[in-house]
Amino acid sequence: MSITLWGRRNSANVQKVSWLLAELEMRYDHIPVGGSHGGLDTPEYLALNPNAKVPTLRDGELVLWESHAIVRYLSATYASGLLWPVEPRDRALVDQWTDWVATTYQPAWVGVFWDLVRTPPAQQNAEAIRKGVAETVRLQRIMDSRLAEVPYLAGEELTYADIVAGVSLYRWFTMPVDRPSLPHFEAWHERLRVRKAFQEAVCVSYEELVGRLAF
């Protein structure tokens, strides 16, 4: 087994993969690209990932891009019965939340991060930030209702659905936004926050991104 991960540590999408690898205590080579590292537009990287984005993963001869595809592959290959439920009905719930993150939740919270953190103060739009925070909170209420029933999004155990959703938490709870009390959502955050893999992969400074729309 020879796994290589391309990306920057302060990318939320890269963190999904690095968190999962840390949960599995898997060794891998990390090649920093993107952001201040650059390298996304080189012929060598574009041959791996024509989208010129991160992350990209190579496992042996297999090369994958798109963070959720990578997370699913690693879970199915190396965490079957753990992060990857064996029963199709159980796995369907994991995929439901994973796809919801991709289509609905991540665009909302990342939008707030870009509007409030990445955008220089002089260019910020207060109304856009207000709407983005309101939408993110609305979606977190959906998770809060689910988490009132079970400790993790797909049920009783941690799965890759919690990983792809949970990478939002460090940024959400460190951004200067008004956060209403969502007790079940906050308890889920605490369950994830105490995990060593979460601390290593997700609690990463994003200071170099502040006020930077591009590199």
Phi, psi and chi 1 to 4 in degrees:
 res  aa     phi    psi   chi1   chi2   chi3   chi4
   1 MET       -  127.8  177.9 -176.2   67.1      -
   2 SER  -139.1  105.5  176.1      -      -      -
   3 ILE  -109.4  134.3  -68.3  178.2      -      -
   4 THR  -126.0  135.4  -57.2      -      -      -
   5 LEU  -120.3  124.5  173.2   63.8      -      -
   6 TRP  -100.9  135.9  -73.9  -97.6      -      -
   7 GLY   153.1  174.5      -      -      -      -
   8 ARG  -102.9  143.1   52.1 -176.5  172.9   85.7
   9 ARG   -63.1  -26.6  -63.5  -73.3 -170.5 -170.8
  10 ASN   -93.9   17.6   57.9   12.0      -      -
  11 SER   -92.0  127.2  159.4      -      -      -
  12 ALA   -60.9  -37.9      -      -      -      -
  13 ASN   -69.2  -36.6  -75.1  -31.7      -      -
  14 VAL   -67.1  -36.8  173.1      -      -      -
  15 GLN   -62.7  -30.3  -71.7  172.1   -0.2      -
  16 LYS   -58.4  -42.8  -64.0  171.0 -171.4  176.3
  17 VAL   -75.6  -45.4 -178.8      -      -      -
  18 SER   -66.4  -34.1   57.7      -      -      -
  19 TRP   -64.1  -46.9  177.9    5.6      -      -
  20 LEU   -61.5  -43.9 -169.3  147.9      -      -
  21 LEU   -62.2  -36.8  -70.7  166.6      -      -
  22 ALA   -68.7  -38.7      -      -      -      -
  23 GLU   -58.3  -37.5  -72.3  -74.8  -11.4      -
  24 LEU   -88.2   -1.6  -59.6 -179.9      -      -
  25 GLU    53.6   43.3  -61.9 -177.9  -15.3      -
  26 MET   -95.7  135.8  -65.1  179.8   66.1      -
  27 ARG   -82.2  143.5  -62.3  179.8   63.2 -178.4
  28 TYR  -158.0  160.0   63.1   96.1      -      -
  29 ASP   -90.7  136.7  -65.1  -39.0      -      -
  30 HIS  -115.9  127.3  173.2 -123.3      -      -
  31 ILE  -115.8  111.4  -60.1  177.8      -      -
  32 PRO   -69.4  124.3  -15.8   30.4      -      -
  33 VAL  -144.0  158.1  -68.0      -      -      -
  34 GLY    89.1  161.2      -      -      -      -
  35 GLY    58.7 -133.5      -      -      -      -
  36 SER   -68.6  -15.5   60.7      -      -      -
  37 HIS   -80.1  -24.9  -56.7  -71.2      -      -
  38 GLY    65.0 -159.7      -      -      -      -
  39 GLY    90.8   -2.6      -      -      -      -
  40 LEU   -74.5  -22.7  -64.7  178.4      -      -
  41 ASP  -102.0   12.9   57.8   -6.9      -      -
  42 THR   -77.9  150.6   65.2      -      -      -
  43 PRO   -57.6  -35.3  -24.7   34.1      -      -
  44 GLU   -65.2  -43.6  -66.3   79.0   10.9      -
  45 TYR   -74.1  -39.5 -171.3   75.4      -      -
  46 LEU   -63.2  -27.8  -70.4  171.8      -      -
  47 ALA   -66.3  -28.6      -      -      -      -
  48 LEU   -84.5  -43.4  -63.5  168.4      -      -
  49 ASN  -138.2   98.3 -173.6  -22.5      -      -
  50 PRO   -67.5  -10.5   24.3  -34.2      -      -
  51 ASN   -80.7  -12.2  -67.3  -69.2      -      -
  52 ALA    57.6   40.4      -      -      -      -
  53 LYS  -127.6  175.4  -64.1 -178.3 -179.0  -64.3
  54 VAL  -122.2  152.6  -67.1      -      -      -
  55 PRO   -92.1  166.6   35.4  -37.8      -      -
  56 THR  -130.5  141.4  -60.8      -      -      -
  57 LEU  -129.2  139.3  179.5  117.7      -      -
  58 ARG  -121.3  127.8 -178.5  168.4   59.6 -156.8
  59 ASP  -124.4  101.7 -176.0    5.4      -      -
  60 GLY    65.6 -120.9      -      -      -      -
  61 GLU   -93.5   -7.5  -64.5 -176.9   -3.8      -
  62 LEU   -84.5  128.9  175.3   67.6      -      -
  63 VAL  -117.3  129.1  175.3      -      -      -
  64 LEU  -129.6  143.8  -79.4  176.5      -      -
  65 TRP  -129.4  170.7   33.9  -92.4      -      -
  66 GLU    81.8  114.2  -71.8  -63.0  -39.4      -
  67 SER   -59.5  -40.4   59.9      -      -      -
  68 HIS   -71.2  -34.1  -71.2 -166.2      -      -
  69 ALA   -64.5  -40.4      -      -      -      -
  70 ILE   -64.9  -45.2  -64.8  170.2      -      -
  71 VAL   -62.1  -42.0  163.2      -      -      -
  72 ARG   -64.5  -43.5  -76.2 -174.4  170.3  106.6
  73 TYR   -61.9  -49.6  163.9   74.6      -      -
  74 LEU   -62.8  -39.9  -69.6  172.0      -      -
  75 SER   -65.0  -43.9  -62.2      -      -      -
  76 ALA   -67.1  -36.1      -      -      -      -
  77 THR   -82.2  -40.1  -55.4      -      -      -
  78 TYR  -118.3   -4.6  -60.2  107.0      -      -
  79 ALA  -137.9   32.0      -      -      -      -
  80 SER   -62.2  129.9 -179.3      -      -      -
  81 GLY    87.5   -8.8      -      -      -      -
  82 LEU  -113.0  -95.4  -60.4  172.2      -      -
  83 LEU   -70.8  -19.6  -60.4  174.7      -      -
  84 TRP  -113.1  100.8  174.9  -89.0      -      -
  85 PRO   -61.6  143.4  -21.8   33.7      -      -
  86 VAL   -79.2  -41.7  174.4      -      -      -
  87 GLU   -72.7  129.8  -67.6  -63.4  -35.3      -
  88 PRO   -55.3  -38.2  -27.5   35.8      -      -
  89 ARG   -63.3  -40.9  -74.9  176.5  176.2  -94.2
  90 ASP   -68.4  -40.5  -64.1  -26.8      -      -
  91 ARG   -69.5  -28.9 -165.3  163.1   64.0 -114.1
  92 ALA   -61.2  -36.9      -      -      -      -
  93 LEU   -67.0  -38.8  -72.1  172.8      -      -
  94 VAL   -62.3  -45.5 -176.1      -      -      -
  95 ASP   -67.8  -34.5  -77.9  -26.0      -      -
  96 GLN   -56.9  -50.5  167.7 -171.0  -84.8      -
  97 TRP   -70.7  -35.9  -73.3  103.5      -      -
  98 THR   -63.3  -44.4  -61.4      -      -      -
  99 ASP   -69.8  -35.7  -70.4   -8.5      -      -
 100 TRP   -62.4  -38.5  177.8   80.3      -      -
 101 VAL   -60.2  -47.1  168.6      -      -      -
 102 ALA   -63.9  -41.0      -      -      -      -
 103 THR   -91.8  -24.4   61.3      -      -      -
 104 THR  -127.9  -56.2  -53.4      -      -      -
 105 TYR   -73.8  -47.4  179.6   54.7      -      -
 106 GLN   -63.2  -43.3 -178.2  157.8  -45.6      -
 107 PRO   -56.7  -32.6  -27.5   36.7      -      -
 108 ALA   -72.2  -54.4      -      -      -      -
 109 TRP   -72.7  -34.2   79.4 -101.1      -      -
 110 VAL   -66.4  -34.7  168.2      -      -      -
 111 GLY   -60.0  -40.9      -      -      -      -
 112 VAL   -64.5  -42.8  173.8      -      -      -
 113 PHE   -60.5  -43.5 -173.8   76.9      -      -
 114 TRP   -67.0  -44.1  -88.5   86.9      -      -
 115 ASP   -69.0  -34.0  -70.3  -16.0      -      -
 116 LEU  -100.3  -32.5 -175.3   59.7      -      -
 117 VAL  -106.8  -50.4  176.4      -      -      -
 118 ARG   -74.2  -31.3  -62.4  -72.1  -53.9 -102.8
 119 THR   -80.3  129.0  -58.6      -      -      -
 120 PRO   -56.4  143.7  -24.4   34.7      -      -
 121 PRO   -50.9  -39.1  -28.8   36.1      -      -
 122 ALA   -66.9  -19.3      -      -      -      -
 123 GLN  -103.7    1.0  -59.9  177.0   39.0      -
 124 GLN   -73.2  147.3  -70.3 -178.7    4.6      -
 125 ASN  -111.8  105.7 -177.2  -38.8      -      -
 126 ALA   -60.4  -37.1      -      -      -      -
 127 GLU   -70.1  -38.7  179.6   61.4   14.1      -
 128 ALA   -64.0  -40.1      -      -      -      -
 129 ILE   -63.9  -44.7  -66.8  170.8      -      -
 130 ARG   -59.2  -46.2 -174.3 -165.6   66.7   78.5
 131 LYS   -65.5  -39.6  -71.3 -178.7  177.6  179.4
 132 GLY   -64.9  -42.3      -      -      -      -
 133 VAL   -64.3  -42.9  170.0      -      -      -
 134 ALA   -60.6  -42.1      -      -      -      -
 135 GLU   -68.2  -41.1  174.8   64.1    3.3      -
 136 THR   -62.4  -43.9  -58.6      -      -      -
 137 VAL   -63.3  -40.0  169.8      -      -      -
 138 ARG   -57.2  -43.0 -177.1 -175.3   74.5   82.1
 139 LEU   -71.7  -35.4  -61.0  173.3      -      -
 140 GLN   -66.5  -28.5  -70.7  172.0  -13.7      -
 141 ARG   -65.3  -34.1  -68.8 -171.7 -171.6  -80.1
 142 ILE   -63.0  -45.0  -66.0  174.2      -      -
 143 MET   -65.3  -39.5  -73.1 -171.5  -81.9      -
 144 ASP   -59.2  -41.1 -172.2   68.9      -      -
 145 SER   -64.9  -42.3  -64.7      -      -      -
 146 ARG   -63.9  -43.2  169.9   60.5  172.0  166.6
 147 LEU   -75.5   -6.9  -66.9  162.3      -      -
 148 ALA   -73.5  -19.2      -      -      -      -
 149 GLU   -99.6  -33.9  -56.3  169.6  -10.5      -
 150 VAL  -140.6  156.7  -69.9      -      -      -
 151 PRO   -75.1  -22.3   23.4  -32.2      -      -
 152 TYR  -130.9  161.0  -62.2   99.3      -      -
 153 LEU   -58.0  -37.1  -71.3  174.9      -      -
 154 ALA   -99.1    0.9      -      -      -      -
 155 GLY   148.3 -137.3      -      -      -      -
 156 GLU   -85.2  -16.2  -63.7  -62.5  -37.5      -
 157 GLU  -125.4  154.9  -56.9  -67.2  -22.9      -
 158 LEU   -62.6  135.2  179.4   82.4      -      -
 159 THR  -135.7  180.0   67.0      -      -      -
 160 TYR   -67.3  -15.7   56.8   85.0      -      -
 161 ALA   -64.3  -40.0      -      -      -      -
 162 ASP   -67.3  -32.4  -60.1  -73.5      -      -
 163 ILE   -68.6  -48.3  -71.3  175.0      -      -
 164 VAL   -69.8  -30.4  -60.6      -      -      -
 165 ALA   -81.6  -38.0      -      -      -      -
 166 GLY   -71.6  -17.3      -      -      -      -
 167 VAL   -64.6  -14.7  -65.7      -      -      -
 168 SER   -74.0  -20.5   67.8      -      -      -
 169 LEU   -70.3  -42.0  -62.9  175.4      -      -
 170 TYR   -59.6  -44.3  175.9   72.4      -      -
 171 ARG   -70.4  -42.7  -60.8 -170.8 -173.2 -163.9
 172 TRP   -60.5  -42.0 -179.6 -108.8      -      -
 173 PHE   -86.4    0.7  -76.8   98.4      -      -
 174 THR  -115.3   -8.7   54.8      -      -      -
 175 MET   -78.6  148.8  -75.4 -167.5  -69.9      -
 176 PRO   -80.1   74.7   30.5  -35.4      -      -
 177 VAL  -126.7  157.5  -62.5      -      -      -
 178 ASP   -79.7  120.6  -69.1  -30.9      -      -
 179 ARG  -115.8  112.9  -68.1  177.6  -70.4  -87.5
 180 PRO   -68.7  157.8   26.8  -34.8      -      -
 181 SER   -70.1  121.0  177.5      -      -      -
 182 LEU  -127.3   87.1  -60.8  173.4      -      -
 183 PRO   -59.7  -37.7   17.9  -30.5      -      -
 184 HIS   -76.4  -36.4  -52.6  -64.8      -      -
 185 PHE   -63.8  -42.6 -178.0   80.3      -      -
 186 GLU   -67.8  -36.6  -69.1  162.2    9.7      -
 187 ALA   -66.7  -36.5      -      -      -      -
 188 TRP   -62.9  -43.6  174.1   63.9      -      -
 189 HIS   -56.3  -44.6  174.2 -140.8      -      -
 190 GLU   -63.7  -39.8  -74.4  -57.7  -52.8      -
 191 ARG   -62.8  -36.9  -76.7 -169.6  -72.8  -84.3
 192 LEU   -78.9  -37.8  -60.3 -179.6      -      -
 193 ARG   -64.2  -29.8 -170.4  179.3   64.2   84.4
 194 VAL   -82.3   -6.8  -61.9      -      -      -
 195 ARG   -75.5  132.9  -57.0 -179.0   75.2   90.9
 196 LYS   -58.1  -41.2 -179.3 -178.4  177.5 -177.3
 197 ALA   -63.7  -37.8      -      -      -      -
 198 PHE   -63.8  -46.2  179.6   91.2      -      -
 199 GLN   -60.9  -40.6  -65.2  169.1   12.0      -
 200 GLU   -72.1  -42.4  -69.2  177.8   -5.5      -
 201 ALA   -93.6  -32.1      -      -      -      -
 202 VAL  -104.4  -36.4 -178.4      -      -      -
 203 CYS   -79.8   66.2  -62.3      -      -      -
 204 VAL  -114.9  132.2  175.3      -      -      -
 205 SER   -57.9  137.4  172.4      -      -      -
 206 TYR  -113.1   23.8   52.0   80.1      -      -
 207 GLU   -56.6  -39.7 -177.2   63.1   27.9      -
 208 GLU   -68.6  -12.2   75.8  163.1    5.3      -
 209 LEU   -90.4  -15.2  -55.4  178.4      -      -
 210 VAL   -63.7  124.3  175.2      -      -      -
 211 GLY    70.8   15.7      -      -      -      -
 212 ARG  -116.4  107.1  -66.2  -71.1  -61.1  -91.3
 213 LEU   -80.9  -22.3  -71.1  169.8      -      -
 214 ALA  -156.4  164.8      -      -      -      -
 215 PHE  -117.8      -  -76.9   88.2      -      -
